[in-house]
């Protein structure tokens, strides 16, 4: 098991909190909650050691523009592919947006 921590620029706070995915073989779970404007933190707990540079490159592609809402994100990974990682993060932001705009 390895824990990795990252920080990225961001926009205004996310509108809600959410959980997407399931920690199971080849998948991961993303927990998202709003954070102070301007900063997103990502904590990755992964079952696969030695992939810190790969995680950094992937998350820089997702968060590098600084245009996503500010959030605290926890990722619990069980060997997910980069495509699944990106999909789950995008899904989490979409669900948080929907929760924030619900009546």
C-alpha positions in Angstrom: 0.0 0.0 0.0 1.2 3.5 -0.8 -0.2 6.9 0.0 0.4 9.9 -2.3 -0.6 13.5 -1.7 -1.1 16.2 -4.4 -2.3 19.8 -4.5 -3.6 21.7 -7.5 -5.1 25.2 -8.2 -8.9 25.3 -8.5 -11.9 27.5 -8.9 -14.7 28.1 -6.5 -15.7 25.4 -4.0 -17.5 22.3 -5.2 -21.2 22.5 -4.6 -21.6 19.2 -2.7 -20.0 16.1 -1.5 -20.2 12.7 -3.1 -18.8 9.2 -3.3 -18.3 7.4 -6.7 -17.0 4.0 -7.6 -16.3 0.9 -5.5 -13.0 -0.3 -4.1 -12.8 -3.7 -5.9 -10.5 -5.5 -8.2 -9.5 -3.1 -11.0 -11.6 -0.2 -9.7 -11.4 2.7 -7.2 -13.5 4.9 -5.0 -13.4 8.7 -5.1 -14.6 10.7 -2.1 -15.1 14.4 -2.8 -16.1 17.3 -0.6 -16.0 21.0 -1.0 -12.8 22.9 -0.1 -11.8 26.6 0.2 -11.7 28.4 -3.2 -8.5 28.2 -5.1 -7.1 24.8 -4.0 -7.8 21.1 -4.5 -6.0 18.4 -2.5 -5.9 14.8 -3.7 -4.9 12.0 -1.3 -4.4 8.6 -3.1 -4.3 5.3 -1.2 -3.3 2.7 -3.7 -2.6 -1.0 -3.5 0.0 -0.7 -6.3 3.4 0.6 -5.1 5.8 2.6 -7.2 3.4 4.5 -9.5 3.8 7.9 -7.9 5.0 9.5 -11.2 2.2 7.9 -13.1 -0.4 9.2 -10.6 1.2 12.7 -10.7 1.1 12.8 -14.5 -2.5 11.6 -14.7 -3.7 14.0 -12.0 -1.8 17.0 -13.6 -3.8 16.3 -16.8 -7.1 16.2 -14.9 -6.4 19.2 -12.6 -3.6 21.1 -14.4 -5.8 23.8 -15.9 -7.1 24.9 -12.4 -10.7 25.2 -13.8 -12.3 22.5 -11.7 -14.1 23.4 -8.5 -12.0 23.4 -5.3 -12.3 20.1 -3.4 -10.7 17.7 -1.0 -10.5 14.4 -2.7 -9.6 10.9 -1.4 -9.0 8.2 -3.9 -8.9 4.6 -2.7 -7.4 2.6 -5.6 -7.3 -1.1 -6.2 -5.3 -1.1 -9.5 -7.6 1.0 -11.7 -6.5 2.0 -15.2 -5.9 5.7 -15.9 -9.1 5.9 -17.9 -11.1 4.6 -14.9 -9.4 7.1 -12.6 -10.3 10.0 -14.8 -13.9 8.8 -15.3 -14.5 8.4 -11.6 -13.1 11.9 -10.8 -15.3 13.4 -13.5 -18.3 11.5 -12.3 -17.6 12.7 -8.7 -17.6 16.4 -9.8 -20.7 15.9 -11.9 -22.6 14.3 -9.0 -21.4 17.0 -6.6 -22.7 19.7 -9.1 -26.1 18.0 -9.3 -26.4 17.8 -5.5 -25.5 21.5 -5.2 -28.1 22.5 -7.7 -30.9 20.2 -6.4 -33.9 22.0 -4.8 
